[in-house]
Amino acid sequence: MKIPKRITLKLLQELQACYAQRERFREMFPRGVTITEVNCEKALAVGLDLIWLANQFFTGNKYCDLWDSWVYRYIEEVELFMSCYRLSQKRSKKT
């Protein structure tokens, strides 16, 4: 799946996010949200599950080092998500 620049309620429904997460998202970002570090911090603050979302998009060998860093807590959730996102954008521009 191509990594979107915006997350929308429709996308979360397509990814089969649970009802509680969709409702939190809708309350915080009713028109959707662009992926930025600030917005990830806001999402985390209201209890949105960035790790679940990261698991939907950032799979495969190119993300292994970042996931390992998160598992061993060298980086936090927002840093993991944004680092994976930046890596996905960098790679997609080359192809």
PDB file of N, CA, C and O in Angstrom:
ATOM      1  N   MET A   1       0.843  -1.182   0.000  1.00  0.00           N
ATOM      2  CA  MET A   1       0.000   0.000   0.000  1.00  0.00           C
ATOM      3  C   MET A   1       0.887   1.242   0.000  1.00  0.00           C
ATOM      4  O   MET A   1       1.858   1.329   0.751  1.00  0.00           O
ATOM      5  N   LYS A   2       0.534   2.199  -0.855  1.00  0.00           N
ATOM      6  CA  LYS A   2       1.264   3.461  -0.890  1.00  0.00           C
ATOM      7  C   LYS A   2       0.971   4.234   0.389  1.00  0.00           C
ATOM      8  O   LYS A   2      -0.164   4.261   0.866  1.00  0.00           O
ATOM      9  N   ILE A   3       1.996   4.855   0.932  1.00  0.00           N
ATOM     10  CA  ILE A   3       1.847   5.623   2.163  1.00  0.00           C
ATOM     11  C   ILE A   3       1.216   6.967   1.821  1.00  0.00           C
ATOM     12  O   ILE A   3       1.787   7.733   1.044  1.00  0.00           O
ATOM     13  N   PRO A   4       0.047   7.266   2.386  1.00  0.00           N
ATOM     14  CA  PRO A   4      -0.605   8.539   2.078  1.00  0.00           C
ATOM     15  C   PRO A   4       0.049   9.696   2.834  1.00  0.00           C
ATOM     16  O   PRO A   4       0.702   9.497   3.859  1.00  0.00           O
ATOM     17  N   LYS A   5      -0.140  10.900   2.310  1.00  0.00           N
ATOM     18  CA  LYS A   5       0.343  12.087   3.015  1.00  0.00           C
ATOM     19  C   LYS A   5      -0.689  12.564   4.031  1.00  0.00           C
ATOM     20  O   LYS A   5      -0.370  13.310   4.957  1.00  0.00           O
ATOM     21  N   ARG A   6      -1.928  12.123   3.843  1.00  0.00           N
ATOM     22  CA  ARG A   6      -3.013  12.471   4.758  1.00  0.00           C
ATOM     23  C   ARG A   6      -3.679  11.194   5.249  1.00  0.00           C
ATOM     24  O   ARG A   6      -3.829  10.220   4.512  1.00  0.00           O
ATOM     25  N   ILE A   7      -4.069  11.230   6.506  1.00  0.00           N
ATOM     26  CA  ILE A   7      -4.844  10.148   7.086  1.00  0.00           C
ATOM     27  C   ILE A   7      -6.275  10.658   7.212  1.00  0.00           C
ATOM     28  O   ILE A   7      -6.505  11.758   7.716  1.00  0.00           O
ATOM     29  N   THR A   8      -7.216   9.875   6.764  1.00  0.00           N
ATOM     30  CA  THR A   8      -8.626  10.249   6.837  1.00  0.00           C
ATOM     31  C   THR A   8      -9.402   9.163   7.563  1.00  0.00           C
ATOM     32  O   THR A   8      -8.918   8.044   7.733  1.00  0.00           O
ATOM     33  N   LEU A   9     -10.600   9.502   7.983  1.00  0.00           N
ATOM     34  CA  LEU A   9     -11.481   8.527   8.611  1.00  0.00           C
ATOM     35  C   LEU A   9     -11.788   7.397   7.636  1.00  0.00           C
ATOM     36  O   LEU A   9     -11.838   6.229   8.024  1.00  0.00           O
ATOM     37  N   LYS A  10     -11.989   7.741   6.393  1.00  0.00           N
ATOM     38  CA  LYS A  10     -12.264   6.727   5.361  1.00  0.00           C
ATOM     39  C   LYS A  10     -11.105   5.728   5.273  1.00  0.00           C
ATOM     40  O   LYS A  10     -11.328   4.521   5.188  1.00  0.00           O
ATOM     41  N   LEU A  11      -9.883   6.230   5.294  1.00  0.00           N
ATOM     42  CA  LEU A  11      -8.717   5.349   5.243  1.00  0.00           C
ATOM     43  C   LEU A  11      -8.684   4.430   6.454  1.00  0.00           C
ATOM     44  O   LEU A  11      -8.415   3.237   6.316  1.00  0.00           O
ATOM     45  N   LEU A  12      -8.954   4.967   7.634  1.00  0.00           N
ATOM     46  CA  LEU A  12      -8.964   4.139   8.843  1.00  0.00           C
ATOM     47  C   LEU A  12     -10.042   3.061   8.771  1.00  0.00           C
ATOM     48  O   LEU A  12      -9.845   1.945   9.252  1.00  0.00           O
ATOM     49  N   GLN A  13     -11.169   3.395   8.175  1.00  0.00           N
ATOM     50  CA  GLN A  13     -12.223   2.394   7.989  1.00  0.00           C
ATOM     51  C   GLN A  13     -11.748   1.305   7.033  1.00  0.00           C
ATOM     52  O   GLN A  13     -11.971   0.121   7.285  1.00  0.00           O
ATOM     53  N   GLU A  14     -11.094   1.693   5.940  1.00  0.00           N
ATOM     54  CA  GLU A  14     -10.574   0.721   4.979  1.00  0.00           C
ATOM     55  C   GLU A  14      -9.530  -0.198   5.620  1.00  0.00           C
ATOM     56  O   GLU A  14      -9.437  -1.376   5.278  1.00  0.00           O
ATOM     57  N   LEU A  15      -8.749   0.351   6.551  1.00  0.00           N
ATOM     58  CA  LEU A  15      -7.722  -0.433   7.242  1.00  0.00           C
ATOM     59  C   LEU A  15      -8.307  -1.252   8.396  1.00  0.00           C
ATOM     60  O   LEU A  15      -7.594  -2.006   9.058  1.00  0.00           O
ATOM     61  N   GLN A  16      -9.597  -1.094   8.624  1.00  0.00           N
ATOM     62  CA  GLN A  16     -10.326  -1.804   9.672  1.00  0.00           C
ATOM     63  C   GLN A  16      -9.844  -1.439  11.080  1.00  0.00           C
ATOM     64  O   GLN A  16      -9.706  -2.296  11.954  1.00  0.00           O
ATOM     65  N   ALA A  17      -9.594  -0.147  11.268  1.00  0.00           N
ATOM     66  CA  ALA A  17      -9.285   0.343  12.613  1.00  0.00           C
ATOM     67  C   ALA A  17     -10.504   0.121  13.495  1.00  0.00           C
ATOM     68  O   ALA A  17     -11.638   0.159  13.017  1.00  0.00           O
ATOM     69  N   CYS A  18     -10.271  -0.110  14.772  1.00  0.00           N
ATOM     70  CA  CYS A  18     -11.391  -0.361  15.675  1.00  0.00           C
ATOM     71  C   CYS A  18     -12.249   0.907  15.825  1.00  0.00           C
ATOM     72  O   CYS A  18     -11.806   2.022  15.547  1.00  0.00           O
ATOM     73  N   TYR A  19     -13.477   0.691  16.270  1.00  0.00           N
ATOM     74  CA  TYR A  19     -14.439   1.779  16.412  1.00  0.00           C
ATOM     75  C   TYR A  19     -13.916   2.880  17.341  1.00  0.00           C
ATOM     76  O   TYR A  19     -14.033   4.065  17.027  1.00  0.00           O
ATOM     77  N   ALA A  20     -13.343   2.492  18.480  1.00  0.00           N
ATOM     78  CA  ALA A  20     -12.872   3.489  19.454  1.00  0.00           C
ATOM     79  C   ALA A  20     -11.787   4.376  18.849  1.00  0.00           C
ATOM     80  O   ALA A  20     -11.785   5.587  19.069  1.00  0.00           O
ATOM     81  N   GLN A  21     -10.883   3.795  18.104  1.00  0.00           N
ATOM     82  CA  GLN A  21      -9.816   4.590  17.486  1.00  0.00           C
ATOM     83  C   GLN A  21     -10.371   5.506  16.394  1.00  0.00           C
ATOM     84  O   GLN A  21      -9.944   6.653  16.260  1.00  0.00           O
ATOM     85  N   ARG A  22     -11.321   4.993  15.619  1.00  0.00           N
ATOM     86  CA  ARG A  22     -11.938   5.837  14.585  1.00  0.00           C
ATOM     87  C   ARG A  22     -12.662   7.014  15.214  1.00  0.00           C
ATOM     88  O   ARG A  22     -12.598   8.129  14.695  1.00  0.00           O
ATOM     89  N   GLU A  23     -13.354   6.782  16.330  1.00  0.00           N
ATOM     90  CA  GLU A  23     -14.081   7.867  17.003  1.00  0.00           C
ATOM     91  C   GLU A  23     -13.115   8.905  17.573  1.00  0.00           C
ATOM     92  O   GLU A  23     -13.356  10.105  17.443  1.00  0.00           O
ATOM     93  N   ARG A  24     -12.044   8.467  18.190  1.00  0.00           N
ATOM     94  CA  ARG A  24     -11.038   9.415  18.697  1.00  0.00           C
ATOM     95  C   ARG A  24     -10.466  10.234  17.550  1.00  0.00           C
ATOM     96  O   ARG A  24     -10.307  11.450  17.656  1.00  0.00           O
ATOM     97  N   PHE A  25     -10.162   9.554  16.460  1.00  0.00           N
ATOM     98  CA  PHE A  25      -9.617  10.250  15.291  1.00  0.00           C
ATOM     99  C   PHE A  25     -10.616  11.283  14.776  1.00  0.00           C
ATOM    100  O   PHE A  25     -10.255  12.428  14.505  1.00  0.00           O
ATOM    101  N   ARG A  26     -11.873  10.867  14.643  1.00  0.00           N
ATOM    102  CA  ARG A  26     -12.908  11.776  14.136  1.00  0.00           C
ATOM    103  C   ARG A  26     -13.055  13.001  15.021  1.00  0.00           C
ATOM    104  O   ARG A  26     -13.225  14.110  14.514  1.00  0.00           O
ATOM    105  N   GLU A  27     -12.992  12.823  16.325  1.00  0.00           N
ATOM    106  CA  GLU A  27     -13.105  13.940  17.255  1.00  0.00           C
ATOM    107  C   GLU A  27     -11.908  14.887  17.146  1.00  0.00           C
ATOM    108  O   GLU A  27     -12.070  16.105  17.222  1.00  0.00           O
ATOM    109  N   MET A  28     -10.729  14.340  16.970  1.00  0.00           N
ATOM    110  CA  MET A  28      -9.517  15.161  16.931  1.00  0.00           C
ATOM    111  C   MET A  28      -9.273  15.766  15.544  1.00  0.00           C
ATOM    112  O   MET A  28      -8.875  16.924  15.422  1.00  0.00           O
ATOM    113  N   PHE A  29      -9.514  14.972  14.515  1.00  0.00           N
ATOM    114  CA  PHE A  29      -9.208  15.386  13.134  1.00  0.00           C
ATOM    115  C   PHE A  29     -10.406  15.122  12.221  1.00  0.00           C
ATOM    116  O   PHE A  29     -10.334  14.242  11.363  1.00  0.00           O
ATOM    117  N   PRO A  30     -11.505  15.864  12.384  1.00  0.00           N
ATOM    118  CA  PRO A  30     -12.725  15.569  11.623  1.00  0.00           C
ATOM    119  C   PRO A  30     -12.558  15.669  10.103  1.00  0.00           C
ATOM    120  O   PRO A  30     -13.302  15.029   9.360  1.00  0.00           O
ATOM    121  N   ARG A  31     -11.603  16.451   9.642  1.00  0.00           N
ATOM    122  CA  ARG A  31     -11.381  16.599   8.199  1.00  0.00           C
ATOM    123  C   ARG A  31     -10.166  15.811   7.719  1.00  0.00           C
ATOM    124  O   ARG A  31      -9.714  15.990   6.588  1.00  0.00           O
ATOM    125  N   GLY A  32      -9.645  14.951   8.566  1.00  0.00           N
ATOM    126  CA  GLY A  32      -8.427  14.232   8.228  1.00  0.00           C
ATOM    127  C   GLY A  32      -7.227  15.039   8.692  1.00  0.00           C
ATOM    128  O   GLY A  32      -7.372  16.134   9.234  1.00  0.00           O
ATOM    129  N   VAL A  33      -6.050  14.489   8.474  1.00  0.00           N
ATOM    130  CA  VAL A  33      -4.854  15.144   8.978  1.00  0.00           C
ATOM    131  C   VAL A  33      -3.651  14.804   8.099  1.00  0.00           C
ATOM    132  O   VAL A  33      -3.497  13.675   7.633  1.00  0.00           O
ATOM    133  N   THR A  34      -2.819  15.793   7.888  1.00  0.00           N
ATOM    134  CA  THR A  34      -1.557  15.594   7.186  1.00  0.00           C
ATOM    135  C   THR A  34      -0.558  14.987   8.158  1.00  0.00           C
ATOM    136  O   THR A  34      -0.539  15.337   9.338  1.00  0.00           O
ATOM    137  N   ILE A  35       0.262  14.089   7.668  1.00  0.00           N
ATOM    138  CA  ILE A  35       1.253  13.447   8.522  1.00  0.00           C
ATOM    139  C   ILE A  35       2.401  14.421   8.777  1.00  0.00           C
ATOM    140  O   ILE A  35       3.185  14.745   7.885  1.00  0.00           O
ATOM    141  N   THR A  36       2.470  14.876  10.032  1.00  0.00           N
ATOM    142  CA  THR A  36       3.574  15.720  10.494  1.00  0.00           C
ATOM    143  C   THR A  36       3.918  15.281  11.912  1.00  0.00           C
ATOM    144  O   THR A  36       3.143  14.578  12.560  1.00  0.00           O
ATOM    145  N   GLU A  37       5.067  15.696  12.379  1.00  0.00           N
ATOM    146  CA  GLU A  37       5.460  15.352  13.746  1.00  0.00           C
ATOM    147  C   GLU A  37       4.501  15.963  14.768  1.00  0.00           C
ATOM    148  O   GLU A  37       4.127  15.308  15.741  1.00  0.00           O
ATOM    149  N   VAL A  38       4.107  17.205  14.549  1.00  0.00           N
ATOM    150  CA  VAL A  38       3.174  17.874  15.471  1.00  0.00           C
ATOM    151  C   VAL A  38       1.849  17.125  15.526  1.00  0.00           C
ATOM    152  O   VAL A  38       1.305  16.908  16.609  1.00  0.00           O
ATOM    153  N   ASN A  39       1.328  16.731  14.375  1.00  0.00           N
ATOM    154  CA  ASN A  39       0.053  16.014  14.359  1.00  0.00           C
ATOM    155  C   ASN A  39       0.176  14.627  14.986  1.00  0.00           C
ATOM    156  O   ASN A  39      -0.765  14.141  15.614  1.00  0.00           O
ATOM    157  N   CYS A  40       1.324  13.997  14.819  1.00  0.00           N
ATOM    158  CA  CYS A  40       1.545  12.701  15.482  1.00  0.00           C
ATOM    159  C   CYS A  40       1.558  12.874  17.001  1.00  0.00           C
ATOM    160  O   CYS A  40       1.019  12.041  17.730  1.00  0.00           O
ATOM    161  N   GLU A  41       2.172  13.951  17.472  1.00  0.00           N
ATOM    162  CA  GLU A  41       2.171  14.235  18.919  1.00  0.00           C
ATOM    163  C   GLU A  41       0.749  14.447  19.424  1.00  0.00           C
ATOM    164  O   GLU A  41       0.383  13.946  20.488  1.00  0.00           O
ATOM    165  N   LYS A  42      -0.052  15.187  18.662  1.00  0.00           N
ATOM    166  CA  LYS A  42      -1.451  15.417  19.039  1.00  0.00           C
ATOM    167  C   LYS A  42      -2.222  14.106  19.071  1.00  0.00           C
ATOM    168  O   LYS A  42      -2.999  13.852  19.991  1.00  0.00           O
ATOM    169  N   ALA A  43      -2.001  13.280  18.059  1.00  0.00           N
ATOM    170  CA  ALA A  43      -2.693  11.990  17.980  1.00  0.00           C
ATOM    171  C   ALA A  43      -2.342  11.114  19.179  1.00  0.00           C
ATOM    172  O   ALA A  43      -3.218  10.494  19.783  1.00  0.00           O
ATOM    173  N   LEU A  44      -1.083  11.070  19.510  1.00  0.00           N
ATOM    174  CA  LEU A  44      -0.637  10.267  20.647  1.00  0.00           C
ATOM    175  C   LEU A  44      -1.232  10.796  21.951  1.00  0.00           C
ATOM    176  O   LEU A  44      -1.603  10.017  22.828  1.00  0.00           O
ATOM    177  N   ALA A  45      -1.320  12.114  22.074  1.00  0.00           N
ATOM    178  CA  ALA A  45      -1.842  12.739  23.289  1.00  0.00           C
ATOM    179  C   ALA A  45      -3.306  12.377  23.553  1.00  0.00           C
ATOM    180  O   ALA A  45      -3.735  12.331  24.705  1.00  0.00           O
ATOM    181  N   VAL A  46      -4.071  12.122  22.490  1.00  0.00           N
ATOM    182  CA  VAL A  46      -5.483  11.758  22.682  1.00  0.00           C
ATOM    183  C   VAL A  46      -5.695  10.247  22.636  1.00  0.00           C
ATOM    184  O   VAL A  46      -6.832   9.776  22.631  1.00  0.00           O
ATOM    185  N   GLY A  47      -4.610   9.498  22.603  1.00  0.00           N
ATOM    186  CA  GLY A  47      -4.715   8.047  22.699  1.00  0.00           C
ATOM    187  C   GLY A  47      -4.817   7.295  21.396  1.00  0.00           C
ATOM    188  O   GLY A  47      -5.186   6.120  21.386  1.00  0.00           O
ATOM    189  N   LEU A  48      -4.496   7.953  20.290  1.00  0.00           N
ATOM    190  CA  LEU A  48      -4.488   7.222  19.021  1.00  0.00           C
ATOM    191  C   LEU A  48      -3.262   6.320  18.964  1.00  0.00           C
ATOM    192  O   LEU A  48      -2.192   6.676  19.458  1.00  0.00           O
ATOM    193  N   ASP A  49      -3.425   5.170  18.368  1.00  0.00           N
ATOM    194  CA  ASP A  49      -2.399   4.132  18.364  1.00  0.00           C
ATOM    195  C   ASP A  49      -1.510   4.256  17.129  1.00  0.00           C
ATOM    196  O   ASP A  49      -1.813   3.694  16.076  1.00  0.00           O
ATOM    197  N   LEU A  50      -0.422   4.989  17.266  1.00  0.00           N
ATOM    198  CA  LEU A  50       0.504   5.180  16.149  1.00  0.00           C
ATOM    199  C   LEU A  50       1.214   3.893  15.761  1.00  0.00           C
ATOM    200  O   LEU A  50       1.553   3.703  14.593  1.00  0.00           O
ATOM    201  N   ILE A  51       1.441   3.014  16.719  1.00  0.00           N
ATOM    202  CA  ILE A  51       2.124   1.760  16.411  1.00  0.00           C
ATOM    203  C   ILE A  51       1.241   0.879  15.531  1.00  0.00           C
ATOM    204  O   ILE A  51       1.731   0.251  14.592  1.00  0.00           O
ATOM    205  N   TRP A  52      -0.048   0.831  15.828  1.00  0.00           N
ATOM    206  CA  TRP A  52      -0.959   0.086  14.970  1.00  0.00           C
ATOM    207  C   TRP A  52      -0.924   0.654  13.556  1.00  0.00           C
ATOM    208  O   TRP A  52      -0.830  -0.097  12.586  1.00  0.00           O
ATOM    209  N   LEU A  53      -0.999   1.977  13.438  1.00  0.00           N
ATOM    210  CA  LEU A  53      -0.983   2.614  12.124  1.00  0.00           C
ATOM    211  C   LEU A  53       0.335   2.350  11.415  1.00  0.00           C
ATOM    212  O   LEU A  53       0.349   2.063  10.218  1.00  0.00           O
ATOM    213  N   ALA A  54       1.426   2.444  12.132  1.00  0.00           N
ATOM    214  CA  ALA A  54       2.735   2.157  11.536  1.00  0.00           C
ATOM    215  C   ALA A  54       2.777   0.729  11.011  1.00  0.00           C
ATOM    216  O   ALA A  54       3.337   0.474   9.944  1.00  0.00           O
ATOM    217  N   ASN A  55       2.191  -0.198  11.750  1.00  0.00           N
ATOM    218  CA  ASN A  55       2.158  -1.593  11.304  1.00  0.00           C
ATOM    219  C   ASN A  55       1.367  -1.775  10.015  1.00  0.00           C
ATOM    220  O   ASN A  55       1.620  -2.718   9.266  1.00  0.00           O
ATOM    221  N   GLN A  56       0.429  -0.901   9.749  1.00  0.00           N
ATOM    222  CA  GLN A  56      -0.359  -0.994   8.517  1.00  0.00           C
ATOM    223  C   GLN A  56       0.453  -0.583   7.296  1.00  0.00           C
ATOM    224  O   GLN A  56       0.231  -1.087   6.194  1.00  0.00           O
ATOM    225  N   PHE A  57       1.384   0.324   7.494  1.00  0.00           N
ATOM    226  CA  PHE A  57       2.119   0.895   6.362  1.00  0.00           C
ATOM    227  C   PHE A  57       3.578   0.475   6.265  1.00  0.00           C
ATOM    228  O   PHE A  57       4.080   0.224   5.169  1.00  0.00           O
ATOM    229  N   PHE A  58       4.248   0.399   7.373  1.00  0.00           N
ATOM    230  CA  PHE A  58       5.702   0.285   7.366  1.00  0.00           C
ATOM    231  C   PHE A  58       6.154  -1.128   7.672  1.00  0.00           C
ATOM    232  O   PHE A  58       6.582  -1.430   8.786  1.00  0.00           O
ATOM    233  N   THR A  59       6.055  -1.979   6.686  1.00  0.00           N
ATOM    234  CA  THR A  59       6.477  -3.367   6.832  1.00  0.00           C
ATOM    235  C   THR A  59       7.601  -3.642   5.844  1.00  0.00           C
ATOM    236  O   THR A  59       7.766  -2.917   4.862  1.00  0.00           O
ATOM    237  N   GLY A  60       8.343  -4.651   6.095  1.00  0.00           N
ATOM    238  CA  GLY A  60       9.420  -5.023   5.190  1.00  0.00           C
ATOM    239  C   GLY A  60      10.777  -4.710   5.780  1.00  0.00           C
ATOM    240  O   GLY A  60      10.906  -4.031   6.799  1.00  0.00           O
ATOM    241  N   ASN A  61      11.765  -5.222   5.112  1.00  0.00           N
ATOM    242  CA  ASN A  61      13.141  -5.137   5.605  1.00  0.00           C
ATOM    243  C   ASN A  61      13.674  -3.719   5.764  1.00  0.00           C
ATOM    244  O   ASN A  61      14.488  -3.470   6.654  1.00  0.00           O
ATOM    245  N   LYS A  62      13.238  -2.787   4.925  1.00  0.00           N
ATOM    246  CA  LYS A  62      13.818  -1.445   4.997  1.00  0.00           C
ATOM    247  C   LYS A  62      13.468  -0.712   6.299  1.00  0.00           C
ATOM    248  O   LYS A  62      14.098   0.291   6.635  1.00  0.00           O
ATOM    249  N   TYR A  63      12.470  -1.211   7.027  1.00  0.00           N
ATOM    250  CA  TYR A  63      12.077  -0.577   8.281  1.00  0.00           C
ATOM    251  C   TYR A  63      12.598  -1.311   9.520  1.00  0.00           C
ATOM    252  O   TYR A  63      12.374  -0.859  10.643  1.00  0.00           O
ATOM    253  N   CYS A  64      13.285  -2.428   9.328  1.00  0.00           N
ATOM    254  CA  CYS A  64      13.694  -3.284  10.458  1.00  0.00           C
ATOM    255  C   CYS A  64      14.504  -2.547  11.514  1.00  0.00           C
ATOM    256  O   CYS A  64      14.235  -2.701  12.705  1.00  0.00           O
ATOM    257  N   ASP A  65      15.479  -1.757  11.114  1.00  0.00           N
ATOM    258  CA  ASP A  65      16.313  -1.059  12.101  1.00  0.00           C
ATOM    259  C   ASP A  65      15.491  -0.083  12.936  1.00  0.00           C
ATOM    260  O   ASP A  65      15.714   0.055  14.139  1.00  0.00           O
ATOM    261  N   LEU A  66      14.549   0.586  12.301  1.00  0.00           N
ATOM    262  CA  LEU A  66      13.701   1.523  13.038  1.00  0.00           C
ATOM    263  C   LEU A  66      12.800   0.789  14.025  1.00  0.00           C
ATOM    264  O   LEU A  66      12.644   1.223  15.166  1.00  0.00           O
ATOM    265  N   TRP A  67      12.208  -0.319  13.592  1.00  0.00           N
ATOM    266  CA  TRP A  67      11.365  -1.103  14.496  1.00  0.00           C
ATOM    267  C   TRP A  67      12.191  -1.641  15.656  1.00  0.00           C
ATOM    268  O   TRP A  67      11.735  -1.634  16.800  1.00  0.00           O
ATOM    269  N   ASP A  68      13.409  -2.107  15.367  1.00  0.00           N
ATOM    270  CA  ASP A  68      14.281  -2.591  16.449  1.00  0.00           C
ATOM    271  C   ASP A  68      14.569  -1.474  17.449  1.00  0.00           C
ATOM    272  O   ASP A  68      14.573  -1.699  18.660  1.00  0.00           O
ATOM    273  N   SER A  69      14.810  -0.276  16.935  1.00  0.00           N
ATOM    274  CA  SER A  69      15.072   0.864  17.827  1.00  0.00           C
ATOM    275  C   SER A  69      13.874   1.137  18.722  1.00  0.00           C
ATOM    276  O   SER A  69      14.036   1.477  19.894  1.00  0.00           O
ATOM    277  N   TRP A  70      12.669   0.991  18.174  1.00  0.00           N
ATOM    278  CA  TRP A  70      11.478   1.214  18.983  1.00  0.00           C
ATOM    279  C   TRP A  70      11.319   0.105  20.017  1.00  0.00           C
ATOM    280  O   TRP A  70      11.039   0.381  21.183  1.00  0.00           O
ATOM    281  N   VAL A  71      11.495  -1.139  19.601  1.00  0.00           N
ATOM    282  CA  VAL A  71      11.322  -2.269  20.519  1.00  0.00           C
ATOM    283  C   VAL A  71      12.255  -2.133  21.719  1.00  0.00           C
ATOM    284  O   VAL A  71      11.854  -2.397  22.852  1.00  0.00           O
ATOM    285  N   TYR A  72      13.482  -1.727  21.476  1.00  0.00           N
ATOM    286  CA  TYR A  72      14.442  -1.564  22.568  1.00  0.00           C
ATOM    287  C   TYR A  72      14.375  -0.179  23.202  1.00  0.00           C
ATOM    288  O   TYR A  72      15.183   0.157  24.068  1.00  0.00           O
ATOM    289  N   ARG A  73      13.401   0.623  22.761  1.00  0.00           N
ATOM    290  CA  ARG A  73      13.101   1.943  23.324  1.00  0.00           C
ATOM    291  C   ARG A  73      14.232   2.965  23.173  1.00  0.00           C
ATOM    292  O   ARG A  73      14.419   3.842  24.017  1.00  0.00           O
ATOM    293  N   TYR A  74      14.967   2.829  22.092  1.00  0.00           N
ATOM    294  CA  TYR A  74      15.937   3.877  21.767  1.00  0.00           C
ATOM    295  C   TYR A  74      15.230   5.084  21.165  1.00  0.00           C
ATOM    296  O   TYR A  74      15.746   6.201  21.188  1.00  0.00           O
ATOM    297  N   ILE A  75      14.036   4.838  20.624  1.00  0.00           N
ATOM    298  CA  ILE A  75      13.219   5.921  20.081  1.00  0.00           C
ATOM    299  C   ILE A  75      11.783   5.739  20.578  1.00  0.00           C
ATOM    300  O   ILE A  75      11.382   4.641  20.964  1.00  0.00           O
ATOM    301  N   GLU A  76      11.025   6.821  20.563  1.00  0.00           N
ATOM    302  CA  GLU A  76       9.630   6.815  21.014  1.00  0.00           C
ATOM    303  C   GLU A  76       8.695   6.585  19.822  1.00  0.00           C
ATOM    304  O   GLU A  76       9.135   6.530  18.673  1.00  0.00           O
ATOM    305  N   GLU A  77       7.412   6.454  20.114  1.00  0.00           N
ATOM    306  CA  GLU A  77       6.426   6.146  19.079  1.00  0.00           C
ATOM    307  C   GLU A  77       6.388   7.173  17.951  1.00  0.00           C
ATOM    308  O   GLU A  77       6.381   6.808  16.775  1.00  0.00           O
ATOM    309  N   VAL A  78       6.364   8.444  18.305  1.00  0.00           N
ATOM    310  CA  VAL A  78       6.277   9.478  17.273  1.00  0.00           C
ATOM    311  C   VAL A  78       7.540   9.464  16.414  1.00  0.00           C
ATOM    312  O   VAL A  78       7.469   9.592  15.192  1.00  0.00           O
ATOM    313  N   GLU A  79       8.678   9.309  17.053  1.00  0.00           N
ATOM    314  CA  GLU A  79       9.929   9.261  16.295  1.00  0.00           C
ATOM    315  C   GLU A  79       9.948   8.051  15.356  1.00  0.00           C
ATOM    316  O   GLU A  79      10.397   8.155  14.215  1.00  0.00           O
ATOM    317  N   LEU A  80       9.463   6.910  15.837  1.00  0.00           N
ATOM    318  CA  LEU A  80       9.384   5.727  14.986  1.00  0.00           C
ATOM    319  C   LEU A  80       8.496   6.006  13.781  1.00  0.00           C
ATOM    320  O   LEU A  80       8.892   5.772  12.639  1.00  0.00           O
ATOM    321  N   PHE A  81       7.297   6.507  14.042  1.00  0.00           N
ATOM    322  CA  PHE A  81       6.349   6.743  12.962  1.00  0.00           C
ATOM    323  C   PHE A  81       6.912   7.723  11.941  1.00  0.00           C
ATOM    324  O   PHE A  81       6.876   7.458  10.740  1.00  0.00           O
ATOM    325  N   MET A  82       7.429   8.847  12.411  1.00  0.00           N
ATOM    326  CA  MET A  82       7.936   9.860  11.493  1.00  0.00           C
ATOM    327  C   MET A  82       9.193   9.383  10.757  1.00  0.00           C
ATOM    328  O   MET A  82       9.369   9.705   9.581  1.00  0.00           O
ATOM    329  N   SER A  83      10.051   8.641  11.409  1.00  0.00           N
ATOM    330  CA  SER A  83      11.246   8.124  10.739  1.00  0.00           C
ATOM    331  C   SER A  83      10.861   7.139   9.642  1.00  0.00           C
ATOM    332  O   SER A  83      11.421   7.173   8.546  1.00  0.00           O
ATOM    333  N   CYS A  84       9.907   6.264   9.939  1.00  0.00           N
ATOM    334  CA  CYS A  84       9.422   5.331   8.921  1.00  0.00           C
ATOM    335  C   CYS A  84       8.768   6.083   7.772  1.00  0.00           C
ATOM    336  O   CYS A  84       8.975   5.755   6.604  1.00  0.00           O
ATOM    337  N   TYR A  85       7.979   7.092   8.113  1.00  0.00           N
ATOM    338  CA  TYR A  85       7.310   7.878   7.078  1.00  0.00           C
ATOM    339  C   TYR A  85       8.330   8.574   6.172  1.00  0.00           C
ATOM    340  O   TYR A  85       8.216   8.539   4.947  1.00  0.00           O
ATOM    341  N   ARG A  86       9.313   9.196   6.786  1.00  0.00           N
ATOM    342  CA  ARG A  86      10.351   9.867   5.985  1.00  0.00           C
ATOM    343  C   ARG A  86      11.085   8.873   5.094  1.00  0.00           C
ATOM    344  O   ARG A  86      11.377   9.170   3.936  1.00  0.00           O
ATOM    345  N   LEU A  87      11.379   7.703   5.630  1.00  0.00           N
ATOM    346  CA  LEU A  87      12.045   6.670   4.841  1.00  0.00           C
ATOM    347  C   LEU A  87      11.165   6.235   3.675  1.00  0.00           C
ATOM    348  O   LEU A  87      11.665   6.038   2.568  1.00  0.00           O
ATOM    349  N   SER A  88       9.884   6.083   3.903  1.00  0.00           N
ATOM    350  CA  SER A  88       8.980   5.673   2.832  1.00  0.00           C
ATOM    351  C   SER A  88       8.913   6.733   1.749  1.00  0.00           C
ATOM    352  O   SER A  88       8.853   6.400   0.565  1.00  0.00           O
ATOM    353  N   GLN A  89       8.923   8.001   2.130  1.00  0.00           N
ATOM    354  CA  GLN A  89       8.863   9.084   1.156  1.00  0.00           C
ATOM    355  C   GLN A  89      10.159   9.182   0.352  1.00  0.00           C
ATOM    356  O   GLN A  89      10.139   9.405  -0.858  1.00  0.00           O
ATOM    357  N   LYS A  90      11.257   9.014   1.033  1.00  0.00           N
ATOM    358  CA  LYS A  90      12.567   9.063   0.367  1.00  0.00           C
ATOM    359  C   LYS A  90      12.680   7.953  -0.665  1.00  0.00           C
ATOM    360  O   LYS A  90      13.122   8.191  -1.789  1.00  0.00           O
ATOM    361  N   ARG A  91      12.292   6.764  -0.298  1.00  0.00           N
ATOM    362  CA  ARG A  91      12.370   5.627  -1.207  1.00  0.00           C
ATOM    363  C   ARG A  91      11.418   5.781  -2.386  1.00  0.00           C
ATOM    364  O   ARG A  91      11.777   5.466  -3.520  1.00  0.00           O
ATOM    365  N   SER A  92      10.202   6.265  -2.124  1.00  0.00           N
ATOM    366  CA  SER A  92       9.218   6.342  -3.197  1.00  0.00           C
ATOM    367  C   SER A  92       9.593   7.393  -4.238  1.00  0.00           C
ATOM    368  O   SER A  92       9.212   7.261  -5.401  1.00  0.00           O
ATOM    369  N   LYS A  93      10.330   8.430  -3.850  1.00  0.00           N
ATOM    370  CA  LYS A  93      10.733   9.457  -4.801  1.00  0.00           C
ATOM    371  C   LYS A  93      11.783   8.936  -5.767  1.00  0.00           C
ATOM    372  O   LYS A  93      11.902   9.454  -6.877  1.00  0.00           O
ATOM    373  N   LYS A  94      12.553   7.918  -5.371  1.00  0.00           N
ATOM    374  CA  LYS A  94      13.600   7.373  -6.233  1.00  0.00           C
ATOM    375  C   LYS A  94      13.037   6.442  -7.292  1.00  0.00           C
ATOM    376  O   LYS A  94      13.685   6.195  -8.309  1.00  0.00           O
ATOM    377  N   THR A  95      11.846   5.928  -7.067  1.00  0.00           N
ATOM    378  CA  THR A  95      11.280   4.973  -8.012  1.00  0.00           C
ATOM    379  C   THR A  95      10.351   5.629  -8.988  1.00  0.00           C
ATOM    380  O   THR A  95       9.790   4.958  -9.853  1.00  0.00           O
TER     381      THR A  95
END
